[in-house]
Amino acid sequence: MPSSAFTQANSAAAATQDHQTEPVWDHLKVAIAASSGFQSWKLEQQQRRSLEQNSIDKQVCEYLRETLSTLAY
């Protein structure tokens, strides 16, 4: 079982990593949302079903999940 100091150090490292990657994700998310592939996907989703007012974060994640699963075939 990890010691309390080890657990705290891991938590601090994870928080630092999340803080460092957040700006990268924000820029990547905006770039993906502006791409023609995402725009086509979004239009298709709106025609098939309502996007339920999902945030751009959730929309981009869903787009990436579907795109990557298609590429895996």
N, CA, C and O atoms as a GROMACS GRO file, in nm:
protein
  292
    1MET      N    1   0.086  -0.118   0.000
    1MET     CA    2   0.000   0.000   0.000
    1MET      C    3   0.091   0.124   0.000
    1MET      O    4   0.183   0.132   0.081
    2PRO      N    5   0.066   0.220  -0.088
    2PRO     CA    6   0.151   0.339  -0.095
    2PRO      C    7   0.139   0.424   0.030
    2PRO      O    8   0.035   0.430   0.096
    3SER      N    9   0.249   0.489   0.061
    3SER     CA   10   0.249   0.578   0.177
    3SER      C   11   0.171   0.704   0.144
    3SER      O   12   0.145   0.736   0.028
    4SER      N   13   0.134   0.776   0.248
    4SER     CA   14   0.058   0.899   0.231
    4SER      C   15   0.138   1.003   0.152
    4SER      O   16   0.082   1.073   0.068
    5ALA      N   17   0.268   1.012   0.179
    5ALA     CA   18   0.352   1.108   0.108
    5ALA      C   19   0.360   1.072  -0.040
    5ALA      O   20   0.359   1.160  -0.126
    6PHE      N   21   0.370   0.941  -0.070
    6PHE     CA   22   0.375   0.896  -0.209
    6PHE      C   23   0.244   0.929  -0.280
    6PHE      O   24   0.246   0.977  -0.394
    7THR      N   25   0.133   0.904  -0.215
    7THR     CA   26   0.001   0.933  -0.272
    7THR      C   27  -0.014   1.082  -0.298
    7THR      O   28  -0.064   1.122  -0.403
    8GLN      N   29   0.028   1.164  -0.204
    8GLN     CA   30   0.020   1.309  -0.221
    8GLN      C   31   0.108   1.355  -0.336
    8GLN      O   32   0.069   1.444  -0.412
    9ALA      N   33   0.227   1.297  -0.349
    9ALA     CA   34   0.318   1.334  -0.458
    9ALA      C   35   0.258   1.295  -0.591
    9ALA      O   36   0.267   1.372  -0.688
   10ASN      N   37   0.196   1.177  -0.598
   10ASN     CA   38   0.132   1.134  -0.723
   10ASN      C   39   0.015   1.226  -0.758
   10ASN      O   40  -0.002   1.262  -0.875
   11SER      N   41  -0.063   1.263  -0.659
   11SER     CA   42  -0.177   1.353  -0.683
   11SER      C   43  -0.128   1.488  -0.732
   11SER      O   44  -0.187   1.546  -0.823
   12ALA      N   45  -0.022   1.539  -0.673
   12ALA     CA   46   0.034   1.668  -0.714
   12ALA      C   47   0.089   1.660  -0.856
   12ALA      O   48   0.071   1.753  -0.935
   13ALA      N   49   0.156   1.550  -0.889
   13ALA     CA   50   0.211   1.532  -1.024
   13ALA      C   51   0.098   1.524  -1.127
   13ALA      O   52   0.108   1.582  -1.235
   14ALA      N   53  -0.008   1.452  -1.095
   14ALA     CA   54  -0.122   1.440  -1.186
   14ALA      C   55  -0.189   1.575  -1.207
   14ALA      O   56  -0.227   1.609  -1.319
   15ALA      N   57  -0.204   1.651  -1.100
   15ALA     CA   58  -0.265   1.784  -1.111
   15ALA      C   59  -0.180   1.876  -1.196
   15ALA      O   60  -0.232   1.954  -1.275
   16THR      N   61  -0.048   1.868  -1.180
   16THR     CA   62   0.043   1.950  -1.260
   16THR      C   63   0.034   1.911  -1.407
   16THR      O   64   0.030   1.998  -1.495
   17GLN      N   65   0.030   1.781  -1.434
   17GLN     CA   66   0.020   1.734  -1.572
   17GLN      C   67  -0.112   1.780  -1.635
   17GLN      O   68  -0.113   1.828  -1.748
   18ASP      N   69  -0.223   1.766  -1.561
   18ASP     CA   70  -0.352   1.812  -1.612
   18ASP      C   71  -0.348   1.961  -1.641
   18ASP      O   72  -0.399   2.006  -1.744
   19HIS      N   73  -0.288   2.037  -1.551
   19HIS     CA   74  -0.279   2.182  -1.568
   19HIS      C   75  -0.195   2.216  -1.692
   19HIS      O   76  -0.226   2.313  -1.762
   20GLN      N   77  -0.091   2.139  -1.718
   20GLN     CA   78  -0.004   2.165  -1.833
   20GLN      C   79  -0.070   2.125  -1.964
   20GLN      O   80  -0.048   2.190  -2.066
   21THR      N   81  -0.150   2.021  -1.963
   21THR     CA   82  -0.212   1.973  -2.087
   21THR      C   83  -0.342   2.046  -2.120
   21THR      O   84  -0.388   2.041  -2.233
   22GLU      N   85  -0.400   2.113  -2.023
   22GLU     CA   86  -0.526   2.182  -2.046
   22GLU      C   87  -0.518   2.285  -2.160
   22GLU      O   88  -0.605   2.285  -2.246
   23PRO      N   89  -0.417   2.372  -2.164
   23PRO     CA   90  -0.408   2.468  -2.274
   23PRO      C   91  -0.390   2.398  -2.410
   23PRO      O   92  -0.442   2.444  -2.512
   24VAL      N   93  -0.316   2.287  -2.410
   24VAL     CA   94  -0.297   2.212  -2.535
   24VAL      C   95  -0.431   2.157  -2.583
   24VAL      O   96  -0.465   2.169  -2.700
   25TRP      N   97  -0.507   2.097  -2.491
   25TRP     CA   98  -0.638   2.042  -2.527
   25TRP      C   99  -0.731   2.153  -2.576
   25TRP      O  100  -0.803   2.134  -2.674
   26ASP      N  101  -0.729   2.267  -2.510
   26ASP     CA  102  -0.815   2.378  -2.552
   26ASP      C  103  -0.786   2.420  -2.696
   26ASP      O  104  -0.879   2.439  -2.775
   27HIS      N  105  -0.658   2.433  -2.732
   27HIS     CA  106  -0.621   2.471  -2.869
   27HIS      C  107  -0.655   2.360  -2.968
   27HIS      O  108  -0.703   2.388  -3.078
   28LEU      N  109  -0.629   2.237  -2.930
   28LEU     CA  110  -0.658   2.123  -3.017
   28LEU      C  111  -0.808   2.111  -3.040
   28LEU      O  112  -0.853   2.085  -3.152
   29LYS      N  113  -0.885   2.129  -2.935
   29LYS     CA  114  -1.030   2.120  -2.944
   29LYS      C  115  -1.085   2.225  -3.041
   29LYS      O  116  -1.172   2.194  -3.122
   30VAL      N  117  -1.035   2.346  -3.034
   30VAL     CA  118  -1.079   2.453  -3.124
   30VAL      C  119  -1.041   2.420  -3.269
   30VAL      O  120  -1.122   2.440  -3.360
   31ALA      N  121  -0.920   2.369  -3.290
   31ALA     CA  122  -0.875   2.334  -3.425
   31ALA      C  123  -0.960   2.220  -3.482
   31ALA      O  124  -0.998   2.224  -3.599
   32ILE      N  125  -0.988   2.120  -3.400
   32ILE     CA  126  -1.071   2.008  -3.447
   32ILE      C  127  -1.211   2.056  -3.480
   32ILE      O  128  -1.267   2.018  -3.582
   33ALA      N  129  -1.268   2.139  -3.394
   33ALA     CA  130  -1.404   2.190  -3.416
   33ALA      C  131  -1.414   2.273  -3.542
   33ALA      O  132  -1.521   2.282  -3.602
   34ALA      N  133  -1.304   2.334  -3.584
   34ALA     CA  134  -1.304   2.417  -3.705
   34ALA      C  135  -1.279   2.334  -3.831
   34ALA      O  136  -1.294   2.385  -3.942
   35SER      N  137  -1.240   2.207  -3.815
   35SER     CA  138  -1.207   2.125  -3.931
   35SER      C  139  -1.331   2.088  -4.012
   35SER      O  140  -1.442   2.081  -3.958
   36SER      N  141  -1.312   2.066  -4.140
   36SER     CA  142  -1.424   2.029  -4.227
   36SER      C  143  -1.481   1.893  -4.188
   36SER      O  144  -1.602   1.872  -4.198
   37GLY      N  145  -1.395   1.801  -4.144
   37GLY     CA  146  -1.443   1.670  -4.102
   37GLY      C  147  -1.537   1.680  -3.983
   37GLY      O  148  -1.641   1.614  -3.979
   38PHE      N  149  -1.501   1.762  -3.887
   38PHE     CA  150  -1.586   1.781  -3.771
   38PHE      C  151  -1.717   1.850  -3.810
   38PHE      O  152  -1.824   1.812  -3.763
   39GLN      N  153  -1.708   1.949  -3.894
   39GLN     CA  154  -1.829   2.021  -3.936
   39GLN      C  155  -1.925   1.926  -4.009
   39GLN      O  156  -2.046   1.933  -3.987
   40SER      N  157  -1.872   1.840  -4.095
   40SER     CA  158  -1.957   1.741  -4.165
   40SER      C  159  -2.019   1.644  -4.065
   40SER      O  160  -2.138   1.613  -4.073
   41TRP      N  161  -1.938   1.598  -3.972
   41TRP     CA  162  -1.987   1.505  -3.870
   41TRP      C  163  -2.098   1.570  -3.787
   41TRP      O  164  -2.200   1.508  -3.759
   42LYS      N  165  -2.076   1.695  -3.749
   42LYS     CA  166  -2.173   1.767  -3.666
   42LYS      C  167  -2.306   1.782  -3.741
   42LYS      O  168  -2.412   1.764  -3.682
   43LEU      N  169  -2.299   1.816  -3.868
   43LEU     CA  170  -2.421   1.829  -3.948
   43LEU      C  171  -2.493   1.695  -3.957
   43LEU      O  172  -2.615   1.690  -3.945
   44GLU      N  173  -2.418   1.589  -3.978
   44GLU     CA  174  -2.477   1.455  -3.984
   44GLU      C  175  -2.543   1.419  -3.851
   44GLU      O  176  -2.652   1.362  -3.849
   45GLN      N  177  -2.477   1.453  -3.742
   45GLN     CA  178  -2.533   1.425  -3.610
   45GLN      C  179  -2.662   1.502  -3.586
   45GLN      O  180  -2.757   1.450  -3.528
   46GLN      N  181  -2.664   1.626  -3.632
   46GLN     CA  182  -2.784   1.708  -3.614
   46GLN      C  183  -2.900   1.654  -3.696
   46GLN      O  184  -3.016   1.664  -3.655
   47GLN      N  185  -2.869   1.596  -3.811
   47GLN     CA  186  -2.974   1.537  -3.895
   47GLN      C  187  -3.025   1.406  -3.836
   47GLN      O  188  -3.144   1.377  -3.841
   48ARG      N  189  -2.933   1.327  -3.779
   48ARG     CA  190  -2.972   1.198  -3.720
   48ARG      C  191  -3.042   1.216  -3.586
   48ARG      O  192  -3.139   1.147  -3.556
   49ARG      N  193  -2.992   1.307  -3.507
   49ARG     CA  194  -3.047   1.330  -3.374
   49ARG      C  195  -2.998   1.465  -3.323
   49ARG      O  196  -2.902   1.522  -3.375
   50SER      N  197  -3.064   1.512  -3.223
   50SER     CA  198  -3.022   1.637  -3.161
   50SER      C  199  -2.894   1.614  -3.082
   50SER      O  200  -2.878   1.510  -3.018
   51LEU      N  201  -2.803   1.710  -3.087
   51LEU     CA  202  -2.680   1.699  -3.008
   51LEU      C  203  -2.705   1.736  -2.862
   51LEU      O  204  -2.611   1.744  -2.783
   52GLU      N  205  -2.830   1.759  -2.828
   52GLU     CA  206  -2.870   1.784  -2.690
   52GLU      C  207  -2.791   1.897  -2.625
   52GLU      O  208  -2.764   1.893  -2.505
   53GLN      N  209  -2.755   1.994  -2.702
   53GLN     CA  210  -2.683   2.110  -2.651
   53GLN      C  211  -2.554   2.071  -2.579
   53GLN      O  212  -2.514   2.133  -2.481
   54ASN      N  213  -2.488   1.965  -2.630
   54ASN     CA  214  -2.360   1.924  -2.572
   54ASN      C  215  -2.258   2.035  -2.588
   54ASN      O  216  -2.261   2.111  -2.685
   55SER      N  217  -2.168   2.044  -2.493
   55SER     CA  218  -2.060   2.140  -2.501
   55SER      C  219  -1.968   2.101  -2.616
   55SER      O  220  -1.968   1.986  -2.660
   56ILE      N  221  -1.890   2.196  -2.664
   56ILE     CA  222  -1.796   2.168  -2.772
   56ILE      C  223  -1.698   2.061  -2.726
   56ILE      O  224  -1.653   1.980  -2.807
   57ASP      N  225  -1.664   2.060  -2.599
   57ASP     CA  226  -1.574   1.958  -2.544
   57ASP      C  227  -1.632   1.819  -2.565
   57ASP      O  228  -1.563   1.729  -2.613
   58LYS      N  229  -1.758   1.800  -2.529
   58LYS     CA  230  -1.823   1.670  -2.544
   58LYS      C  231  -1.841   1.634  -2.691
   58LYS      O  232  -1.826   1.518  -2.729
   59GLN      N  233  -1.873   1.732  -2.774
   59GLN     CA  234  -1.890   1.706  -2.917
   59GLN      C  235  -1.758   1.660  -2.980
   59GLN      O  236  -1.757   1.563  -3.056
   60VAL      N  237  -1.649   1.728  -2.948
   60VAL     CA  238  -1.518   1.692  -3.003
   60VAL      C  239  -1.478   1.553  -2.954
   60VAL      O  240  -1.426   1.473  -3.032
   61CYS      N  241  -1.501   1.524  -2.828
   61CYS     CA  242  -1.467   1.391  -2.775
   61CYS      C  243  -1.546   1.282  -2.846
   61CYS      O  244  -1.491   1.177  -2.880
   62GLU      N  245  -1.675   1.305  -2.868
   62GLU     CA  246  -1.757   1.207  -2.938
   62GLU      C  247  -1.711   1.190  -3.082
   62GLU      O  248  -1.704   1.078  -3.133
   63TYR      N  249  -1.679   1.301  -3.148
   63TYR     CA  250  -1.628   1.296  -3.285
   63TYR      C  251  -1.498   1.215  -3.292
   63TYR      O  252  -1.482   1.130  -3.379
   64LEU      N  253  -1.406   1.243  -3.200
   64LEU     CA  254  -1.279   1.170  -3.199
   64LEU      C  255  -1.300   1.022  -3.172
   64LEU      O  256  -1.237   0.937  -3.234
   65ARG      N  257  -1.388   0.990  -3.079
   65ARG     CA  258  -1.417   0.850  -3.047
   65ARG      C  259  -1.470   0.777  -3.170
   65ARG      O  260  -1.423   0.667  -3.202
   66GLU      N  261  -1.566   0.836  -3.239
   66GLU     CA  262  -1.624   0.773  -3.358
   66GLU      C  263  -1.521   0.764  -3.470
   66GLU      O  264  -1.512   0.661  -3.538
   67THR      N  265  -1.444   0.870  -3.491
   67THR     CA  266  -1.344   0.871  -3.598
   67THR      C  267  -1.236   0.767  -3.572
   67THR      O  268  -1.197   0.695  -3.664
   68LEU      N  269  -1.187   0.759  -3.450
   68LEU     CA  270  -1.083   0.662  -3.418
   68LEU      C  271  -1.134   0.519  -3.426
   68LEU      O  272  -1.060   0.430  -3.466
   69SER      N  273  -1.258   0.496  -3.388
   69SER     CA  274  -1.311   0.359  -3.398
   69SER      C  275  -1.328   0.321  -3.545
   69SER      O  276  -1.309   0.205  -3.580
   70THR      N  277  -1.362   0.416  -3.630
   70THR     CA  278  -1.373   0.389  -3.773
   70THR      C  279  -1.235   0.358  -3.831
   70THR      O  280  -1.221   0.266  -3.912
   71LEU      N  281  -1.134   0.433  -3.791
   71LEU     CA  282  -0.997   0.410  -3.839
   71LEU      C  283  -0.942   0.276  -3.791
   71LEU      O  284  -0.855   0.218  -3.856
   72ALA      N  285  -0.991   0.228  -3.678
   72ALA     CA  286  -0.940   0.102  -3.622
   72ALA      C  287  -0.982  -0.018  -3.708
   72ALA      O  288  -0.919  -0.124  -3.700
   73TYR      N  289  -1.085  -0.003  -3.789
   73TYR     CA  290  -1.127  -0.112  -3.878
   73TYR      C  291  -1.028  -0.123  -3.985
   73TYR      O  292  -1.041  -0.208  -4.072
   0.00000   0.00000   0.00000
